[in-house]
């Protein structure tokens, strides 16, 4: 088992060895003709043994299929986590996952449904990379379907999404409990549901700890490094600047780090920062970034389990509705007490 208590995965081996997950897959599945050094093969196999990785049951020809219809394919690690969770849980149950990128095009979605229903189909995972409300193809009403990282009006089908409100609360509460009272938030655009929910969690935390909100401390920086840098410089130029910043995502937080350096500030001595998403860069920042993990892999596992338990029914029923999974806070080195006040509250 891994340190988190979860079943070991190929992604755990890849992180441990410092190689791509594709390399790990090639080694463990003994794919011939690959240009992987004997040293790398040895390290991968040793890491797999050390963490107790075990392959699932062999997939037989004619295995049942779980369709994963997603609006786009990118190099984002969030997509990788969704695919890892779905694939691993499916494989553990003798199934395979067929991934189709639809780009949100209704005609492509109809063709995808037609193709998948011609297979020995368990059901369909309908997924989006950004958490949002969706309008489903009507054909999915007759097919066991679970919504992954998205939801629909009325919650007629089971859906699983991250708990961004609770995540925003946890991020802000961490800064408050470190002693901060001037806490800024760099949001993304209003049309992004996660940004709205994380801002809601930020405000709830301030209210819970009886801290008056200050509109000048809430700014929009999009989701880029450049946006985080520009908005942090703006915040630091306020007459009463913040001593801590909660950033919509880790890329924005990286921009905040750069802005602090421009102003000659040290993190966390002069400015504390919390990010969100736990991207690959977070642990390598200086200092390593305190952030929250999006539970995409666990969400995908839950979605596959729900399909396998559906007994051929498509309707979630009133008892299931929308499931929200916790975004775990990862404490690293970017948070401390504010300047001139090093006593932790509580």
QUIRA-V423561 format. One record per pair of residues at least 6 apart in sequence whose ideal C-beta (glycine too) atoms are under 7 Angstrom apart, sorted by the first residue. I is the first residue (numbers start at 1). J is the second residue. Records with the same first field share a line. If there is no record, write none. Layout:
I: J ; J
//
This chain:
1: 8 ; 52
2: 8 ; 12 ; 51
8: 51 ; 52 ; 53
9: 84 ; 88
10: 21 ; 24 ; 25 ; 28
11: 21 ; 84
12: 51
13: 24 ; 44 ; 47 ; 48 ; 51 ; 53
14: 20 ; 21 ; 24
16: 47 ; 51
17: 43 ; 44 ; 47
19: 40 ; 44
23: 36 ; 40
24: 44
26: 34 ; 36
27: 36 ; 41 ; 44 ; 45
28: 48 ; 55
56: 91 ; 92
57: 94
59: 91 ; 94 ; 96
60: 94
62: 120
63: 94 ; 95 ; 96
64: 95 ; 120 ; 122
65: 95 ; 96 ; 98 ; 116 ; 119 ; 120 ; 121 ; 122
66: 86 ; 90 ; 95 ; 97 ; 122 ; 123 ; 125 ; 304 ; 307
67: 98 ; 100 ; 116 ; 121 ; 124 ; 125
68: 86 ; 97 ; 98 ; 99 ; 125 ; 127
69: 100 ; 102 ; 109 ; 112 ; 124 ; 126 ; 127
70: 99 ; 101 ; 127 ; 128
71: 102 ; 103 ; 104 ; 128 ; 129
72: 101 ; 103 ; 129
73: 79 ; 101
74: 129
76: 129
77: 279 ; 280
78: 129 ; 294 ; 296
79: 129
81: 296 ; 297
82: 127 ; 148 ; 149 ; 296 ; 300
83: 99
84: 297
85: 296 ; 297 ; 298 ; 299 ; 300 ; 301
86: 97 ; 125 ; 300 ; 303 ; 304
87: 97
89: 300 ; 301 ; 304 ; 305
90: 96 ; 97 ; 304
93: 308
95: 122
98: 116 ; 119
100: 112
102: 108 ; 109 ; 112
106: 137
109: 137
110: 137 ; 139
113: 137 ; 139 ; 140
116: 124
117: 143
122: 307 ; 308
123: 143 ; 144 ; 145 ; 146 ; 307 ; 310
124: 140 ; 143 ; 145
125: 146 ; 148 ; 303
126: 136 ; 140 ; 145 ; 147 ; 148 ; 150
127: 148 ; 149 ; 150
128: 134 ; 149 ; 150
130: 192
131: 149 ; 150 ; 161 ; 162 ; 193 ; 194
132: 150 ; 193
133: 151 ; 152 ; 153
134: 150 ; 152
136: 152
141: 314
142: 314
143: 314
144: 307 ; 310 ; 312 ; 313 ; 314
145: 157 ; 314
146: 157 ; 158 ; 303 ; 306 ; 307
147: 157 ; 158 ; 159
148: 160 ; 299 ; 300 ; 303
149: 161 ; 296 ; 299
150: 159
151: 159 ; 161 ; 322
155: 321 ; 322
156: 315 ; 316
157: 314 ; 316
158: 306 ; 316 ; 320
159: 322 ; 323
160: 299 ; 302 ; 303 ; 323 ; 325
161: 322 ; 324
162: 294 ; 295 ; 325 ; 327
163: 324 ; 325 ; 326 ; 327
164: 194 ; 197 ; 198 ; 201 ; 327
165: 197 ; 200 ; 201
166: 201 ; 326 ; 327
167: 198 ; 201 ; 276 ; 292 ; 327
168: 197 ; 198 ; 199 ; 200 ; 201 ; 202
169: 201 ; 204 ; 205
170: 292 ; 329
171: 246 ; 274 ; 276 ; 292
172: 183 ; 201 ; 202 ; 205 ; 206 ; 246
173: 205
174: 274 ; 290 ; 329 ; 335
175: 183 ; 244 ; 246 ; 272 ; 274 ; 335
176: 183 ; 205 ; 209 ; 211
177: 344 ; 345 ; 346
178: 272 ; 335 ; 336 ; 337 ; 344
179: 337 ; 338 ; 341 ; 343 ; 344 ; 345
180: 243 ; 244 ; 272 ; 338
181: 211
182: 240 ; 242 ; 243
183: 217 ; 242 ; 244 ; 246
184: 217 ; 235 ; 242 ; 245
185: 199 ; 202 ; 217 ; 218 ; 246
186: 219 ; 221 ; 228 ; 231 ; 245 ; 247 ; 248 ; 252
187: 195 ; 199 ; 218 ; 220 ; 248
188: 195 ; 220 ; 222 ; 223 ; 248
189: 195 ; 220 ; 222
190: 196
195: 248
198: 248 ; 276
202: 246
203: 213
206: 213
216: 238
217: 242
219: 231 ; 234 ; 235
221: 227 ; 228 ; 230 ; 231 ; 248 ; 252
223: 248 ; 249 ; 251 ; 252
224: 251
225: 251 ; 254 ; 255
226: 255
227: 252 ; 255
228: 247 ; 251 ; 252 ; 253 ; 254 ; 255 ; 256
229: 255 ; 258 ; 259
232: 245 ; 255 ; 256 ; 259 ; 260
233: 259 ; 262
235: 241 ; 242 ; 245
236: 259 ; 263
243: 271 ; 272 ; 338 ; 339
244: 271 ; 272 ; 338
245: 256 ; 271 ; 273
246: 274
247: 253 ; 256 ; 273 ; 274 ; 275 ; 276
248: 276
249: 275 ; 276 ; 277
250: 275 ; 276 ; 277 ; 278 ; 279 ; 281 ; 282 ; 289 ; 291
253: 273 ; 275 ; 289
254: 281 ; 285
256: 273
257: 267 ; 273 ; 285
260: 267 ; 271
265: 271
267: 273 ; 287 ; 334
268: 287 ; 333 ; 334 ; 335 ; 336
269: 336
270: 339
272: 334 ; 335 ; 336
273: 289 ; 334
274: 290 ; 291 ; 334 ; 335
275: 282 ; 289 ; 291
276: 291 ; 292
277: 291 ; 294
278: 291 ; 292 ; 293 ; 330
282: 288 ; 289 ; 291
283: 332
287: 332 ; 333 ; 334
288: 332 ; 333 ; 334
289: 332 ; 334
290: 330 ; 331 ; 332 ; 334 ; 335
291: 330
292: 327 ; 328 ; 329 ; 330
293: 327 ; 328 ; 330
294: 327
295: 325 ; 326 ; 327
298: 325
299: 325
302: 323
337: 343 ; 344
//
